[in-house]
Amino acid sequence: MSNILNVVLAILIAITVVFYFYLKTKQFRSDLPIRKKWYSSRAGVALGGLLVIFGINQIIIYHTTLTYIVCAVLVIFGLFTAFNYNKRVRHYGQFVEEEYRLNKK
C-alpha cells in the first residue's frame, strides 16, 4: 500500500514542479503587471502544494522522530503558503480581465 501511495505522491510532486515552472515562465513572459502578480501567486500555490506533498511523502518513506518534526514543519508551512497565495490569486483574478481590456487598445 505504501509503495502505491509513494508512486502517486511522486507523480504529484513532478506535476507540481512542472506546473510551478510553467507559471513562472508565463509570469516572466507577461507584459501586464497585474497578470504577472497573478501568475506569481498561482506559482506560489503550486509551491505550497509541493511542500505539502513532499512532506507527506517523506513521512511515508522514513519513520524517524526527526523526519516527523521536519515534515510537520514542511506541511504546516506549505499549507500556510498555499492558503496565503490562494487569497492573492482570488484578489488579482478580479482585475486580470479588466487589465487586459484596458491594455488591449
Biopython code that builds the backbone (N, CA, C, O; Angstrom):
import numpy as np
from Bio.PDB.StructureBuilder import StructureBuilder

atoms = [
    (1, "MET", "N", (0.824, -1.204, 0.000)),
    (1, "MET", "CA", (0.000, 0.000, 0.000)),
    (1, "MET", "C", (0.860, 1.257, 0.000)),
    (1, "MET", "O", (0.566, 2.213, -0.717)),
    (2, "SER", "N", (1.926, 1.258, 0.806)),
    (2, "SER", "CA", (2.755, 2.461, 0.879)),
    (2, "SER", "C", (3.541, 2.677, -0.408)),
    (2, "SER", "O", (3.866, 3.816, -0.744)),
    (3, "ASN", "N", (3.860, 1.585, -1.148)),
    (3, "ASN", "CA", (4.557, 1.754, -2.422)),
    (3, "ASN", "C", (3.674, 2.449, -3.449)),
    (3, "ASN", "O", (4.138, 3.316, -4.189)),
    (4, "ILE", "N", (2.414, 2.070, -3.490)),
    (4, "ILE", "CA", (1.485, 2.701, -4.427)),
    (4, "ILE", "C", (1.296, 4.167, -4.063)),
    (4, "ILE", "O", (1.298, 5.036, -4.935)),
    (5, "LEU", "N", (1.133, 4.436, -2.780)),
    (5, "LEU", "CA", (0.969, 5.814, -2.323)),
    (5, "LEU", "C", (2.224, 6.639, -2.600)),
    (5, "LEU", "O", (2.131, 7.813, -2.959)),
    (6, "ASN", "N", (3.387, 6.029, -2.436)),
    (6, "ASN", "CA", (4.646, 6.712, -2.707)),
    (6, "ASN", "C", (4.756, 7.079, -4.189)),
    (6, "ASN", "O", (5.204, 8.176, -4.523)),
    (7, "VAL", "N", (4.355, 6.176, -5.069)),
    (7, "VAL", "CA", (4.395, 6.447, -6.508)),
    (7, "VAL", "C", (3.416, 7.563, -6.867)),
    (7, "VAL", "O", (3.748, 8.455, -7.648)),
    (8, "VAL", "N", (2.222, 7.514, -6.303)),
    (8, "VAL", "CA", (1.225, 8.555, -6.572)),
    (8, "VAL", "C", (1.737, 9.913, -6.097)),
    (8, "VAL", "O", (1.603, 10.909, -6.809)),
    (9, "LEU", "N", (2.319, 9.960, -4.907)),
    (9, "LEU", "CA", (2.844, 11.225, -4.394)),
    (9, "LEU", "C", (4.031, 11.712, -5.218)),
    (9, "LEU", "O", (4.184, 12.917, -5.419)),
    (10, "ALA", "N", (4.869, 10.803, -5.696)),
    (10, "ALA", "CA", (5.996, 11.203, -6.543)),
    (10, "ALA", "C", (5.501, 11.797, -7.858)),
    (10, "ALA", "O", (6.073, 12.766, -8.356)),
    (11, "ILE", "N", (4.451, 11.225, -8.415)),
    (11, "ILE", "CA", (3.866, 11.776, -9.640)),
    (11, "ILE", "C", (3.273, 13.156, -9.364)),
    (11, "ILE", "O", (3.429, 14.070, -10.173)),
    (12, "LEU", "N", (2.595, 13.310, -8.230)),
    (12, "LEU", "CA", (2.043, 14.621, -7.873)),
    (12, "LEU", "C", (3.142, 15.650, -7.647)),
    (12, "LEU", "O", (2.973, 16.818, -7.996)),
    (13, "ILE", "N", (4.263, 15.234, -7.070)),
    (13, "ILE", "CA", (5.400, 16.139, -6.889)),
    (13, "ILE", "C", (5.908, 16.603, -8.247)),
    (13, "ILE", "O", (6.162, 17.792, -8.440)),
    (14, "ALA", "N", (6.057, 15.682, -9.184)),
    (14, "ALA", "CA", (6.524, 16.043, -10.526)),
    (14, "ALA", "C", (5.547, 16.993, -11.211)),
    (14, "ALA", "O", (5.967, 17.940, -11.876)),
    (15, "ILE", "N", (4.258, 16.748, -11.055)),
    (15, "ILE", "CA", (3.253, 17.615, -11.672)),
    (15, "ILE", "C", (3.314, 19.018, -11.082)),
    (15, "ILE", "O", (3.235, 19.999, -11.822)),
    (16, "THR", "N", (3.452, 19.132, -9.764)),
    (16, "THR", "CA", (3.504, 20.467, -9.156)),
    (16, "THR", "C", (4.774, 21.210, -9.545)),
    (16, "THR", "O", (4.746, 22.431, -9.701)),
    (17, "VAL", "N", (5.890, 20.499, -9.705)),
    (17, "VAL", "CA", (7.132, 21.155, -10.143)),
    (17, "VAL", "C", (6.969, 21.687, -11.565)),
    (17, "VAL", "O", (7.351, 22.821, -11.856)),
    (18, "VAL", "N", (6.403, 20.865, -12.448)),
    (18, "VAL", "CA", (6.178, 21.301, -13.828)),
    (18, "VAL", "C", (5.214, 22.480, -13.854)),
    (18, "VAL", "O", (5.448, 23.450, -14.575)),
    (19, "PHE", "N", (4.137, 22.413, -13.080)),
    (19, "PHE", "CA", (3.164, 23.496, -13.026)),
    (19, "PHE", "C", (3.808, 24.778, -12.496)),
    (19, "PHE", "O", (3.531, 25.867, -12.999)),
    (20, "TYR", "N", (4.670, 24.648, -11.480)),
    (20, "TYR", "CA", (5.365, 25.810, -10.922)),
    (20, "TYR", "C", (6.230, 26.483, -11.988)),
    (20, "TYR", "O", (6.154, 27.698, -12.169)),
    (21, "PHE", "N", (7.050, 25.702, -12.693)),
    (21, "PHE", "CA", (7.925, 26.290, -13.709)),
    (21, "PHE", "C", (7.137, 26.833, -14.894)),
    (21, "PHE", "O", (7.538, 27.829, -15.497)),
    (22, "TYR", "N", (6.034, 26.199, -15.233)),
    (22, "TYR", "CA", (5.182, 26.706, -16.301)),
    (22, "TYR", "C", (4.634, 28.086, -15.942)),
    (22, "TYR", "O", (4.662, 29.006, -16.759)),
    (23, "LEU", "N", (4.138, 28.222, -14.715)),
    (23, "LEU", "CA", (3.571, 29.506, -14.296)),
    (23, "LEU", "C", (4.644, 30.577, -14.147)),
    (23, "LEU", "O", (4.395, 31.743, -14.451)),
    (24, "LYS", "N", (5.829, 30.202, -13.684)),
    (24, "LYS", "CA", (6.919, 31.176, -13.591)),
    (24, "LYS", "C", (7.329, 31.656, -14.983)),
    (24, "LYS", "O", (7.638, 32.834, -15.161)),
    (25, "THR", "N", (7.335, 30.764, -15.962)),
    (25, "THR", "CA", (7.643, 31.158, -17.334)),
    (25, "THR", "C", (6.576, 32.103, -17.862)),
    (25, "THR", "O", (6.893, 33.106, -18.502)),
    (26, "LYS", "N", (5.308, 31.787, -17.595)),
    (26, "LYS", "CA", (4.225, 32.680, -18.013)),
    (26, "LYS", "C", (4.352, 34.047, -17.338)),
    (26, "LYS", "O", (4.058, 35.076, -17.946)),
    (27, "GLN", "N", (4.792, 34.049, -16.080)),
    (27, "GLN", "CA", (4.965, 35.308, -15.357)),
    (27, "GLN", "C", (6.035, 36.166, -16.028)),
    (27, "GLN", "O", (5.830, 37.362, -16.234)),
    (28, "PHE", "N", (7.160, 35.573, -16.364)),
    (28, "PHE", "CA", (8.251, 36.343, -16.963)),
    (28, "PHE", "C", (7.924, 36.815, -18.372)),
    (28, "PHE", "O", (8.440, 37.842, -18.812)),
    (29, "ARG", "N", (7.081, 36.086, -19.081)),
    (29, "ARG", "CA", (6.753, 36.455, -20.453)),
    (29, "ARG", "C", (5.589, 37.437, -20.544)),
    (29, "ARG", "O", (5.344, 38.008, -21.607)),
    (30, "SER", "N", (4.880, 37.638, -19.459)),
    (30, "SER", "CA", (3.728, 38.534, -19.468)),
    (30, "SER", "C", (4.186, 39.986, -19.391)),
    (30, "SER", "O", (5.161, 40.311, -18.713)),
    (31, "ASP", "N", (3.463, 40.852, -20.099)),
    (31, "ASP", "CA", (3.785, 42.277, -20.093)),
    (31, "ASP", "C", (2.924, 43.071, -19.112)),
    (31, "ASP", "O", (3.306, 44.166, -18.698)),
    (32, "LEU", "N", (1.784, 42.534, -18.743)),
    (32, "LEU", "CA", (0.854, 43.261, -17.892)),
    (32, "LEU", "C", (1.186, 43.026, -16.419)),
    (32, "LEU", "O", (1.355, 41.879, -16.004)),
    (33, "PRO", "N", (1.282, 44.100, -15.618)),
    (33, "PRO", "CA", (1.753, 43.955, -14.233)),
    (33, "PRO", "C", (0.834, 43.134, -13.322)),
    (33, "PRO", "O", (1.323, 42.349, -12.510)),
    (34, "ILE", "N", (-0.467, 43.299, -13.440)),
    (34, "ILE", "CA", (-1.364, 42.530, -12.569)),
    (34, "ILE", "C", (-1.365, 41.062, -12.980)),
    (34, "ILE", "O", (-1.440, 40.172, -12.133)),
    (35, "ARG", "N", (-1.281, 40.819, -14.270)),
    (35, "ARG", "CA", (-1.207, 39.430, -14.740)),
    (35, "ARG", "C", (0.077, 38.768, -14.246)),
    (35, "ARG", "O", (0.073, 37.578, -13.929)),
    (36, "LYS", "N", (1.182, 39.527, -14.176)),
    (36, "LYS", "CA", (2.432, 38.989, -13.618)),
    (36, "LYS", "C", (2.244, 38.586, -12.156)),
    (36, "LYS", "O", (2.689, 37.519, -11.734)),
    (37, "LYS", "N", (1.583, 39.446, -11.398)),
    (37, "LYS", "CA", (1.335, 39.131, -9.987)),
    (37, "LYS", "C", (0.407, 37.927, -9.855)),
    (37, "LYS", "O", (0.571, 37.109, -8.949)),
    (38, "TRP", "N", (-0.560, 37.820, -10.754)),
    (38, "TRP", "CA", (-1.495, 36.702, -10.726)),
    (38, "TRP", "C", (-0.775, 35.383, -11.005)),
    (38, "TRP", "O", (-0.994, 34.392, -10.308)),
    (39, "TYR", "N", (0.087, 35.374, -12.027)),
    (39, "TYR", "CA", (0.865, 34.165, -12.324)),
    (39, "TYR", "C", (1.821, 33.834, -11.188)),
    (39, "TYR", "O", (2.013, 32.665, -10.855)),
    (40, "SER", "N", (2.419, 34.855, -10.597)),
    (40, "SER", "CA", (3.324, 34.628, -9.466)),
    (40, "SER", "C", (2.577, 34.007, -8.291)),
    (40, "SER", "O", (3.095, 33.111, -7.624)),
    (41, "SER", "N", (1.380, 34.476, -8.044)),
    (41, "SER", "CA", (0.579, 33.930, -6.948)),
    (41, "SER", "C", (0.147, 32.497, -7.232)),
    (41, "SER", "O", (0.137, 31.660, -6.330)),
    (42, "ARG", "N", (-0.207, 32.214, -8.471)),
    (42, "ARG", "CA", (-0.569, 30.839, -8.828)),
    (42, "ARG", "C", (0.630, 29.908, -8.677)),
    (42, "ARG", "O", (0.481, 28.762, -8.253)),
    (43, "ALA", "N", (1.822, 30.404, -9.026)),
    (43, "ALA", "CA", (3.034, 29.603, -8.837)),
    (43, "ALA", "C", (3.290, 29.368, -7.351)),
    (43, "ALA", "O", (3.776, 28.305, -6.966)),
    (44, "GLY", "N", (2.966, 30.352, -6.520)),
    (44, "GLY", "CA", (3.113, 30.186, -5.076)),
    (44, "GLY", "C", (2.192, 29.112, -4.518)),
    (44, "GLY", "O", (2.567, 28.387, -3.597)),
    (45, "VAL", "N", (0.990, 29.009, -5.071)),
    (45, "VAL", "CA", (0.075, 27.943, -4.655)),
    (45, "VAL", "C", (0.669, 26.585, -5.025)),
    (45, "VAL", "O", (0.609, 25.640, -4.238)),
    (46, "ALA", "N", (1.238, 26.495, -6.218)),
    (46, "ALA", "CA", (1.871, 25.235, -6.639)),
    (46, "ALA", "C", (3.057, 24.897, -5.739)),
    (46, "ALA", "O", (3.272, 23.733, -5.402)),
    (47, "LEU", "N", (3.821, 25.907, -5.354)),
    (47, "LEU", "CA", (4.966, 25.678, -4.472)),
    (47, "LEU", "C", (4.509, 25.219, -3.089)),
    (47, "LEU", "O", (5.129, 24.338, -2.494)),
    (48, "GLY", "N", (3.440, 25.803, -2.580)),
    (48, "GLY", "CA", (2.883, 25.356, -1.304)),
    (48, "GLY", "C", (2.397, 23.922, -1.380)),
    (48, "GLY", "O", (2.603, 23.138, -0.453)),
    (49, "GLY", "N", (1.750, 23.580, -2.486)),
    (49, "GLY", "CA", (1.317, 22.198, -2.687)),
    (49, "GLY", "C", (2.493, 21.243, -2.765)),
    (49, "GLY", "O", (2.425, 20.120, -2.266)),
    (50, "LEU", "N", (3.570, 21.690, -3.391)),
    (50, "LEU", "CA", (4.787, 20.872, -3.462)),
    (50, "LEU", "C", (5.339, 20.592, -2.071)),
    (50, "LEU", "O", (5.733, 19.463, -1.777)),
    (51, "LEU", "N", (5.371, 21.598, -1.223)),
    (51, "LEU", "CA", (5.872, 21.400, 0.140)),
    (51, "LEU", "C", (5.006, 20.416, 0.921)),
    (51, "LEU", "O", (5.523, 19.561, 1.640)),
    (52, "VAL", "N", (3.702, 20.540, 0.779)),
    (52, "VAL", "CA", (2.789, 19.636, 1.492)),
    (52, "VAL", "C", (2.966, 18.200, 1.005)),
    (52, "VAL", "O", (3.105, 17.282, 1.813)),
    (53, "ILE", "N", (2.963, 18.009, -0.300)),
    (53, "ILE", "CA", (3.080, 16.656, -0.852)),
    (53, "ILE", "C", (4.441, 16.054, -0.528)),
    (53, "ILE", "O", (4.532, 14.871, -0.199)),
    (54, "PHE", "N", (5.500, 16.855, -0.618)),
    (54, "PHE", "CA", (6.834, 16.355, -0.296)),
    (54, "PHE", "C", (6.924, 15.947, 1.171)),
    (54, "PHE", "O", (7.504, 14.910, 1.493)),
    (55, "GLY", "N", (6.358, 16.753, 2.055)),
    (55, "GLY", "CA", (6.371, 16.422, 3.477)),
    (55, "GLY", "C", (5.636, 15.126, 3.770)),
    (55, "GLY", "O", (6.117, 14.294, 4.540)),
    (56, "ILE", "N", (4.477, 14.951, 3.162)),
    (56, "ILE", "CA", (3.707, 13.717, 3.364)),
    (56, "ILE", "C", (4.464, 12.515, 2.805)),
    (56, "ILE", "O", (4.480, 11.444, 3.412)),
    (57, "ASN", "N", (5.087, 12.702, 1.647)),
    (57, "ASN", "CA", (5.847, 11.614, 1.031)),
    (57, "ASN", "C", (7.021, 11.185, 1.919)),
    (57, "ASN", "O", (7.290, 9.991, 2.050)),
    (58, "GLN", "N", (7.709, 12.135, 2.519)),
    (58, "GLN", "CA", (8.842, 11.791, 3.375)),
    (58, "GLN", "C", (8.388, 11.096, 4.655)),
    (58, "GLN", "O", (9.085, 10.222, 5.171)),
    (59, "ILE", "N", (7.226, 11.479, 5.163)),
    (59, "ILE", "CA", (6.690, 10.801, 6.350)),
    (59, "ILE", "C", (6.392, 9.334, 6.031)),
    (59, "ILE", "O", (6.604, 8.456, 6.868)),
    (60, "ILE", "N", (5.903, 9.079, 4.825)),
    (60, "ILE", "CA", (5.600, 7.700, 4.434)),
    (60, "ILE", "C", (6.881, 6.882, 4.257)),
    (60, "ILE", "O", (6.914, 5.702, 4.608)),
    (61, "ILE", "N", (7.929, 7.497, 3.720)),
    (61, "ILE", "CA", (9.163, 6.760, 3.435)),
    (61, "ILE", "C", (9.987, 6.516, 4.695)),
    (61, "ILE", "O", (10.400, 5.386, 4.954)),
    (62, "TYR", "N", (10.231, 7.566, 5.480)),
    (62, "TYR", "CA", (11.114, 7.465, 6.643)),
    (62, "TYR", "C", (10.296, 7.566, 7.926)),
    (62, "TYR", "O", (9.399, 8.402, 8.033)),
    (63, "HIS", "N", (10.604, 6.728, 8.878)),
    (63, "HIS", "CA", (9.851, 6.682, 10.129)),
    (63, "HIS", "C", (10.764, 6.993, 11.309)),
    (63, "HIS", "O", (10.998, 6.143, 12.168)),
    (64, "THR", "N", (11.276, 8.222, 11.339)),
    (64, "THR", "CA", (12.084, 8.652, 12.480)),
    (64, "THR", "C", (11.449, 9.891, 13.090)),
    (64, "THR", "O", (10.641, 10.570, 12.458)),
    (65, "THR", "N", (11.825, 10.167, 14.311)),
    (65, "THR", "CA", (11.273, 11.333, 15.006)),
    (65, "THR", "C", (11.672, 12.628, 14.313)),
    (65, "THR", "O", (10.858, 13.541, 14.170)),
    (66, "LEU", "N", (12.922, 12.703, 13.884)),
    (66, "LEU", "CA", (13.395, 13.907, 13.194)),
    (66, "LEU", "C", (12.614, 14.135, 11.897)),
    (66, "LEU", "O", (12.268, 15.269, 11.569)),
    (67, "THR", "N", (12.344, 13.073, 11.175)),
    (67, "THR", "CA", (11.560, 13.189, 9.943)),
    (67, "THR", "C", (10.163, 13.713, 10.235)),
    (67, "THR", "O", (9.656, 14.571, 9.513)),
    (68, "TYR", "N", (9.541, 13.204, 11.286)),
    (68, "TYR", "CA", (8.201, 13.666, 11.640)),
    (68, "TYR", "C", (8.197, 15.152, 11.984)),
    (68, "TYR", "O", (7.275, 15.875, 11.605)),
    (69, "ILE", "N", (9.209, 15.605, 12.693)),
    (69, "ILE", "CA", (9.278, 17.017, 13.086)),
    (69, "ILE", "C", (9.496, 17.904, 11.865)),
    (69, "ILE", "O", (8.778, 18.883, 11.665)),
    (70, "VAL", "N", (10.498, 17.553, 11.045)),
    (70, "VAL", "CA", (10.809, 18.368, 9.865)),
    (70, "VAL", "C", (9.639, 18.367, 8.885)),
    (70, "VAL", "O", (9.293, 19.409, 8.328)),
    (71, "CYS", "N", (9.039, 17.217, 8.676)),
    (71, "CYS", "CA", (7.927, 17.131, 7.728)),
    (71, "CYS", "C", (6.677, 17.835, 8.244)),
    (71, "CYS", "O", (5.903, 18.379, 7.456)),
    (72, "ALA", "N", (6.473, 17.831, 9.547)),
    (72, "ALA", "CA", (5.348, 18.586, 10.107)),
    (72, "ALA", "C", (5.532, 20.074, 9.839)),
    (72, "ALA", "O", (4.578, 20.773, 9.499)),
    (73, "VAL", "N", (6.765, 20.554, 9.994)),
    (73, "VAL", "CA", (7.052, 21.960, 9.688)),
    (73, "VAL", "C", (6.827, 22.228, 8.199)),
    (73, "VAL", "O", (6.240, 23.248, 7.837)),
    (74, "LEU", "N", (7.289, 21.321, 7.337)),
    (74, "LEU", "CA", (7.091, 21.490, 5.895)),
    (74, "LEU", "C", (5.609, 21.520, 5.527)),
    (74, "LEU", "O", (5.182, 22.360, 4.736)),
    (75, "VAL", "N", (4.842, 20.622, 6.087)),
    (75, "VAL", "CA", (3.414, 20.557, 5.765)),
    (75, "VAL", "C", (2.692, 21.806, 6.265)),
    (75, "VAL", "O", (1.869, 22.375, 5.549)),
    (76, "ILE", "N", (2.993, 22.229, 7.474)),
    (76, "ILE", "CA", (2.350, 23.435, 8.018)),
    (76, "ILE", "C", (2.731, 24.662, 7.202)),
    (76, "ILE", "O", (1.874, 25.479, 6.867)),
    (77, "PHE", "N", (4.021, 24.795, 6.882)),
    (77, "PHE", "CA", (4.472, 25.931, 6.080)),
    (77, "PHE", "C", (3.881, 25.870, 4.671)),
    (77, "PHE", "O", (3.509, 26.902, 4.113)),
    (78, "GLY", "N", (3.792, 24.677, 4.096)),
    (78, "GLY", "CA", (3.197, 24.525, 2.771)),
    (78, "GLY", "C", (1.725, 24.892, 2.752)),
    (78, "GLY", "O", (1.257, 25.544, 1.819)),
    (79, "LEU", "N", (0.988, 24.475, 3.784)),
    (79, "LEU", "CA", (-0.429, 24.844, 3.873)),
    (79, "LEU", "C", (-0.597, 26.348, 4.027)),
    (79, "LEU", "O", (-1.467, 26.951, 3.399)),
    (80, "PHE", "N", (0.242, 26.953, 4.870)),
    (80, "PHE", "CA", (0.184, 28.399, 5.054)),
    (80, "PHE", "C", (0.499, 29.122, 3.748)),
    (80, "PHE", "O", (-0.185, 30.078, 3.382)),
    (81, "THR", "N", (1.532, 28.665, 3.049)),
    (81, "THR", "CA", (1.926, 29.285, 1.787)),
    (81, "THR", "C", (0.824, 29.147, 0.739)),
    (81, "THR", "O", (0.469, 30.121, 0.076)),
    (82, "ALA", "N", (0.290, 27.953, 0.593)),
    (82, "ALA", "CA", (-0.761, 27.730, -0.403)),
    (82, "ALA", "C", (-2.002, 28.563, -0.083)),
    (82, "ALA", "O", (-2.609, 29.141, -0.985)),
    (83, "PHE", "N", (-2.380, 28.625, 1.188)),
    (83, "PHE", "CA", (-3.551, 29.407, 1.580)),
    (83, "PHE", "C", (-3.327, 30.896, 1.312)),
    (83, "PHE", "O", (-4.205, 31.573, 0.778)),
    (84, "ASN", "N", (-2.151, 31.402, 1.685)),
    (84, "ASN", "CA", (-1.839, 32.814, 1.501)),
    (84, "ASN", "C", (-1.823, 33.188, 0.013)),
    (84, "ASN", "O", (-2.399, 34.203, -0.378)),
    (85, "TYR", "N", (-1.175, 32.382, -0.802)),
    (85, "TYR", "CA", (-1.122, 32.688, -2.229)),
    (85, "TYR", "C", (-2.477, 32.477, -2.900)),
    (85, "TYR", "O", (-2.780, 33.143, -3.891)),
    (86, "ASN", "N", (-3.285, 31.577, -2.387)),
    (86, "ASN", "CA", (-4.621, 31.396, -2.945)),
    (86, "ASN", "C", (-5.472, 32.646, -2.729)),
    (86, "ASN", "O", (-6.263, 33.018, -3.596)),
    (87, "LYS", "N", (-5.312, 33.289, -1.582)),
    (87, "LYS", "CA", (-6.022, 34.556, -1.350)),
    (87, "LYS", "C", (-5.560, 35.604, -2.357)),
    (87, "LYS", "O", (-6.369, 36.382, -2.862)),
    (88, "ARG", "N", (-4.266, 35.627, -2.648)),
    (88, "ARG", "CA", (-3.748, 36.581, -3.633)),
    (88, "ARG", "C", (-4.262, 36.276, -5.034)),
    (88, "ARG", "O", (-4.574, 37.192, -5.795)),
    (89, "VAL", "N", (-4.352, 34.998, -5.376)),
    (89, "VAL", "CA", (-4.873, 34.611, -6.694)),
    (89, "VAL", "C", (-6.299, 35.112, -6.857)),
    (89, "VAL", "O", (-6.649, 35.668, -7.897)),
    (90, "ARG", "N", (-7.120, 34.917, -5.838)),
    (90, "ARG", "CA", (-8.510, 35.392, -5.913)),
    (90, "ARG", "C", (-8.565, 36.911, -6.010)),
    (90, "ARG", "O", (-9.408, 37.452, -6.726)),
    (91, "HIS", "N", (-7.675, 37.608, -5.298)),
    (91, "HIS", "CA", (-7.677, 39.070, -5.335)),
    (91, "HIS", "C", (-7.265, 39.581, -6.717)),
    (91, "HIS", "O", (-7.964, 40.405, -7.307)),
    (92, "TYR", "N", (-6.133, 39.097, -7.232)),
    (92, "TYR", "CA", (-5.657, 39.572, -8.531)),
    (92, "TYR", "C", (-6.522, 39.067, -9.674)),
    (92, "TYR", "O", (-6.595, 39.710, -10.721)),
    (93, "GLY", "N", (-7.176, 37.932, -9.492)),
    (93, "GLY", "CA", (-8.023, 37.381, -10.542)),
    (93, "GLY", "C", (-9.180, 38.293, -10.903)),
    (93, "GLY", "O", (-9.680, 38.250, -12.027)),
    (94, "GLN", "N", (-9.604, 39.108, -9.969)),
    (94, "GLN", "CA", (-10.696, 40.049, -10.230)),
    (94, "GLN", "C", (-10.293, 41.101, -11.254)),
    (94, "GLN", "O", (-11.139, 41.613, -11.986)),
    (95, "PHE", "N", (-9.005, 41.424, -11.308)),
    (95, "PHE", "CA", (-8.544, 42.543, -12.124)),
    (95, "PHE", "C", (-7.846, 42.118, -13.411)),
    (95, "PHE", "O", (-7.509, 42.975, -14.228)),
    (96, "VAL", "N", (-7.622, 40.836, -13.613)),
    (96, "VAL", "CA", (-6.872, 40.379, -14.787)),
    (96, "VAL", "C", (-7.628, 40.688, -16.072)),
    (96, "VAL", "O", (-7.054, 41.248, -17.006)),
    (97, "GLU", "N", (-8.889, 40.336, -16.131)),
    (97, "GLU", "CA", (-9.678, 40.573, -17.343)),
    (97, "GLU", "C", (-9.839, 42.069, -17.610)),
    (97, "GLU", "O", (-9.758, 42.514, -18.755)),
    (98, "GLU", "N", (-10.065, 42.831, -16.557)),
    (98, "GLU", "CA", (-10.203, 44.284, -16.718)),
    (98, "GLU", "C", (-8.909, 44.900, -17.232)),
    (98, "GLU", "O", (-8.938, 45.768, -18.104)),
    (99, "GLU", "N", (-7.777, 44.459, -16.698)),
    (99, "GLU", "CA", (-6.484, 44.974, -17.150)),
    (99, "GLU", "C", (-6.248, 44.623, -18.616)),
    (99, "GLU", "O", (-5.717, 45.433, -19.376)),
    (100, "TYR", "N", (-6.641, 43.426, -19.005)),
    (100, "TYR", "CA", (-6.476, 43.011, -20.399)),
    (100, "TYR", "C", (-7.310, 43.892, -21.328)),
    (100, "TYR", "O", (-6.830, 44.326, -22.376)),
    (101, "ARG", "N", (-8.562, 44.155, -20.940)),
    (101, "ARG", "CA", (-9.428, 45.001, -21.771)),
    (101, "ARG", "C", (-8.892, 46.422, -21.876)),
    (101, "ARG", "O", (-8.962, 47.032, -22.943)),
    (102, "LEU", "N", (-8.356, 46.957, -20.779)),
    (102, "LEU", "CA", (-7.843, 48.326, -20.803)),
    (102, "LEU", "C", (-6.578, 48.455, -21.648)),
    (102, "LEU", "O", (-6.364, 49.491, -22.278)),
    (103, "ASN", "N", (-5.753, 47.438, -21.670)),
    (103, "ASN", "CA", (-4.490, 47.496, -22.409)),
    (103, "ASN", "C", (-4.583, 46.890, -23.799)),
    (103, "ASN", "O", (-3.578, 46.797, -24.504)),
    (104, "LYS", "N", (-5.768, 46.479, -24.196)),
    (104, "LYS", "CA", (-5.962, 45.846, -25.494)),
    (104, "LYS", "C", (-5.817, 46.836, -26.640)),
    (104, "LYS", "O", (-5.456, 46.451, -27.752)),
    (105, "LYS", "N", (-6.087, 48.075, -26.383)),
    (105, "LYS", "CA", (-6.114, 49.117, -27.420)),
    (105, "LYS", "C", (-4.833, 49.258, -28.168)),
    (105, "LYS", "O", (-4.729, 50.098, -29.062)),
]
sb = StructureBuilder()
sb.init_structure("model")
sb.init_model(0)
sb.init_chain("A")
sb.init_seg("    ")
for serial, (resi, resn, name, xyz) in enumerate(atoms, 1):
    if name == "N":
        sb.init_residue(resn, " ", resi, " ")
    sb.init_atom(name, np.array(xyz, "f"), 0.0, 1.0, " ", f" {name:<3s}", serial, name[0])
structure = sb.get_structure()
